Amino acid sequence: MLVLATGGAVHNLREMARDGGPVPSWAKAFDDWLAAALAAGKETAFLDWEMAAPEARRAQPTPEHFLPIFVAYGAAGAHPKATRINQGFTLGSMSMAAYEFAA
């Protein structure tokens, strides 16, 4: 079975740089936190991302672009193993991180 969920690990349209540019520290902090929390299996922190992650509401001013990750995570079964399969940013702060979840 394959479940594909799309969204954005960091998705703040108000702060993206249309001409590109360096990754802002707040965007990198959230993206790094997400990768570390998933890799370490910190499910409680991941599920409580709005309180646990640095710059959570700046990285995700509205959650609809982040919520698909929970669908993919849950579809993999109890306590799935997460692997980041893509990493990078575009338009300054827009994370293009992609994850694979396996039981």
N, C-alpha and C positions, 0 to 999 in steps of 0.2 A: 504494500500500500504506500502511496505517495500522497502527502498532504503538502501543498504549496501555499504559503501565506506571504503576501507582500505588504510592505509598509516601509517604515523608516526608523532606523535605530536612533537617529537624531534628525528631527524634522521641525525646524522653526523657519517658516517662510519669511517672517519679518526680518530675520537676521542673516539670511543667506546673502552671499556676495555674488551678484549676477555676473561679474567679470572675473570670478575666481578669487584667489587670495589664500593667505595662510589659514590653517584650521584654528579657530578661536579656542582658548584654553577651556572654556566652559563646555564646548562641544566634545573636545577630546576627553575631558574628565568623565562625562557621562558615558561616552562610547567605551572607554577603558574600564569603567566600573561594570558596565553590562557584560563585557567579555570576561572579566575576572569572576563576577558572580556566577555566570553560567558555567564557566570552566571548573570552578570549585564546587559546583552543585549546591550553591547557597539559595535553595528554593524559596525560603521564607523571605530573604532580602529581595530576590527577583520579583516575587509576587507582591511585595510591598514597595515597589520601586519608587513610588511618589514620595515616600518618607526616607527610604534607604539610600537612594542614588544622589550623588552630587548634581546640582543644577537640573534636577528632574523636570520641573515645570518650565524651565527655560529651554531645555532640550526638546520637550514635548508640551508646548503650550496647550494643545488639545490632544487627547490620547488616541484618537481614531487611527493614526498612522503607526502607533506602537502596539495597539491591541492585537493585531494579527499574530504577533510572536507568541502570545499565550495560546492561541488555537493550535499552532504547530507544536508547541511545547507539550500541551495536554494530549494531543493526538498520539504522541510517541509513547504514552503509558506513564506509569508511576516512576518518578525520579529519573527522567531520561538523561542520557549523556549528551552534552552539547559540544559541538565542534564549530568553530568559526571557519567558514569556507571562503569568505571574502572580507577584505578590510580596505577601507579607503574613504576619502571624502571628495565631494564635488561641490562646486559653488560655495567654497569656504567651509560652511558648517554642516552641510548635508551628508550624514554618514551613509555609506553604501554597504555597511556590514551585512553579511548573510550568515545564517547559522543552519546547521543540520542537527536534528535531534534524533537519537536512536535509543531504543529500550536497552 
